[in-house]
Amino acid sequence: MKLFLTLYLLTMCGLLSAQQESRLLRFPATDGKQIVFTYAGDLYSVPIGGGTARKMTSHEGYEMFPRFSSDGTQLAFTAQYDGNTEVYVMPSEGGSPKRLTYTATLGRDDISDRMGPNNIVMAWKNKSNEILFRSRMKTFNDFIGQLYSVGMDGQMAAELPVPRGGWMSFSADDKKMAYNRVFREFRTWKRYRGGMADDVWIYDFEAKTTVNITNNDAQDIFPMWSGNKIYYVSDRDGNKRFNLFSYDLTSKETKQLTTFSEYDIKFPSLGKDAIVFENGGYVYRFDIATEKSVKVTISILDDFASGRTALVNVGKNVNNFDISPDGKRALLGAHGDVFTLPAKNGITRDLTGTSDVHERNSKWSPDGKWILYISDQSGENEIWIVPQDGTAAPSQVTKSEDTTYYYQPYWSPDS
């Protein structure tokens, strides 16, 4: 009986732990003791082995790309506190953020844009308290950025002596850096092999020389310099997913270190003895000594105020519209639901009423009886129909055998 009870309690603890595990964790960084990451636009900290995360910031602006100083006492990050996206620093255990940069406002400066936000924190120097960041503060071209350094005193940022730059990492003595010359890490399309595909380059600050160490038509991005190796992610392997690779500076050998096949490795960061990265919304830790990666189980215990049920004025979120064939009602798609409204007097009908499902591209049938729309209710984008008067539940029309993205559907003239 005791054995059964023990097994039962262990099973229940495992189930509760699995239920509490959080996802959509972004931009992790580590100092070897803790991992700091972004969740729902705020910074959180968790022990290196995982567990319940502690919230470090609470501003409504987005905080991202944390990076630990070489001694682990300071945390630099990019944040949207005062209108612009700028570089800030705070104690790594928590405290009041201090603003370090002041730059012009950009039209394209958002985490969801394919250019990404401005003033992204890249790394710290190893021998001094200088923070490196990528900025578009002086460029007219959104596709080009420069690398800058700024000190803890918040003096004017100094541009590095390279014409353009993307992600980067310093050698241990700060005399060289591995870097990308283009930045494509926010692009959403896959398997790009064109002229804008990134390579990893090494720039020597004393010799003023630049050497390409990857020279591959695939994407080679996020270089991280540790000891005699430069780590980076690439989609050069057979399954075309971004996996972790290393380049040995002595033997010139390139080695693949991970074999993820479902999701890409995103936004890796080098820390003490380990690299942490995103994969499928989870945080993973790659141990440099053993060359093994493990998923870090992280729980967020928060009030989730931004995700609680609320009444929303959907009139401000209309994304498509149509008119009934008799002109008596209007069809609107708003805030992920499908509505019909009377031309004069009558009731507004929410034909879907699914706060946890996204419906879009609704269209009225020519005979006036049906509304079709696209919904992800089944887990994939499919076409659904519902009676326009709401007298019956919606029904699914299509069932794709693979993941297919549907655009606006149209009715035939005879419905």
TARA-V412335 format. One record per backbone hydrogen bond with DSSP energy under -0.5 kcal/mol. NH is the residue of the N-H (numbers start at 1). CO is the residue of the C=O. If there is no record, write none. Layout:
BEGIN
nh=NH co=CO
nh=NH co=CO
END
This chain:
BEGIN
nh=5 co=1
nh=6 co=2
nh=7 co=3
nh=8 co=4
nh=9 co=5
nh=10 co=6
nh=11 co=7
nh=12 co=8
nh=13 co=9
nh=14 co=10
nh=15 co=11
nh=16 co=12
nh=17 co=13
nh=18 co=14
nh=19 co=15
nh=20 co=16
nh=21 co=17
nh=21 co=18
nh=22 co=298
nh=25 co=281
nh=26 co=38
nh=29 co=36
nh=31 co=34
nh=32 co=34
nh=35 co=46
nh=36 co=29
nh=37 co=44
nh=38 co=26
nh=39 co=42
nh=42 co=39
nh=44 co=37
nh=45 co=54
nh=46 co=35
nh=48 co=33
nh=50 co=47
nh=51 co=297
nh=53 co=299
nh=54 co=45
nh=56 co=43
nh=57 co=43
nh=63 co=41
nh=64 co=78
nh=66 co=27
nh=67 co=76
nh=69 co=74
nh=72 co=69
nh=75 co=90
nh=76 co=67
nh=77 co=88
nh=78 co=64
nh=79 co=86
nh=80 co=62
nh=86 co=79
nh=86 co=84
nh=88 co=77
nh=89 co=98
nh=90 co=75
nh=92 co=73
nh=94 co=91
nh=98 co=89
nh=100 co=87
nh=101 co=87
nh=109 co=107
nh=113 co=110
nh=116 co=113
nh=120 co=134
nh=122 co=132
nh=123 co=132
nh=125 co=130
nh=130 co=128
nh=131 co=150
nh=132 co=123
nh=133 co=148
nh=134 co=120
nh=135 co=146
nh=139 co=136
nh=142 co=140
nh=144 co=141
nh=146 co=135
nh=148 co=133
nh=149 co=158
nh=150 co=131
nh=152 co=129
nh=154 co=151
nh=158 co=149
nh=160 co=147
nh=162 co=160
nh=165 co=145
nh=166 co=180
nh=169 co=178
nh=171 co=176
nh=174 co=171
nh=177 co=203
nh=178 co=169
nh=179 co=201
nh=180 co=167
nh=187 co=184
nh=197 co=194
nh=201 co=179
nh=201 co=199
nh=202 co=211
nh=203 co=177
nh=203 co=201
nh=204 co=209
nh=205 co=175
nh=205 co=203
nh=206 co=175
nh=208 co=204
nh=209 co=204
nh=211 co=202
nh=213 co=200
nh=213 co=211
nh=214 co=200
nh=220 co=198
nh=220 co=218
nh=221 co=233
nh=224 co=231
nh=226 co=224
nh=226 co=229
nh=229 co=226
nh=230 co=247
nh=231 co=224
nh=231 co=229
nh=232 co=245
nh=233 co=221
nh=234 co=243
nh=235 co=219
nh=240 co=237
nh=243 co=234
nh=243 co=241
nh=245 co=232
nh=246 co=255
nh=247 co=230
nh=248 co=253
nh=249 co=228
nh=249 co=247
nh=252 co=248
nh=255 co=246
nh=257 co=244
nh=258 co=244
nh=265 co=242
nh=266 co=278
nh=269 co=276
nh=271 co=274
nh=273 co=271
nh=274 co=271
nh=275 co=286
nh=276 co=269
nh=277 co=284
nh=278 co=266
nh=279 co=282
nh=280 co=264
nh=282 co=279
nh=283 co=296
nh=284 co=277
nh=285 co=294
nh=286 co=275
nh=287 co=285
nh=287 co=292
nh=288 co=273
nh=288 co=286
nh=291 co=287
nh=292 co=287
nh=294 co=285
nh=296 co=283
nh=297 co=295
nh=298 co=296
nh=299 co=51
nh=300 co=20
nh=301 co=299
nh=302 co=300
nh=307 co=304
nh=308 co=304
nh=308 co=305
nh=314 co=312
nh=316 co=313
nh=317 co=314
nh=318 co=315
nh=319 co=333
nh=320 co=333
nh=322 co=331
nh=324 co=329
nh=327 co=324
nh=330 co=341
nh=331 co=322
nh=332 co=339
nh=333 co=320
nh=334 co=332
nh=334 co=337
nh=335 co=317
nh=337 co=334
nh=339 co=332
nh=340 co=349
nh=341 co=330
nh=343 co=328
nh=349 co=340
nh=350 co=348
nh=351 co=338
nh=351 co=349
nh=352 co=338
nh=355 co=353
nh=357 co=354
nh=359 co=336
nh=359 co=357
nh=360 co=374
nh=363 co=372
nh=365 co=370
nh=368 co=365
nh=371 co=386
nh=372 co=363
nh=373 co=384
nh=374 co=360
nh=375 co=382
nh=376 co=358
nh=378 co=380
nh=379 co=376
nh=382 co=375
nh=382 co=380
nh=384 co=373
nh=385 co=395
nh=386 co=371
nh=388 co=369
nh=390 co=387
nh=395 co=385
nh=397 co=383
nh=398 co=383
nh=404 co=402
nh=406 co=404
nh=415 co=412
END
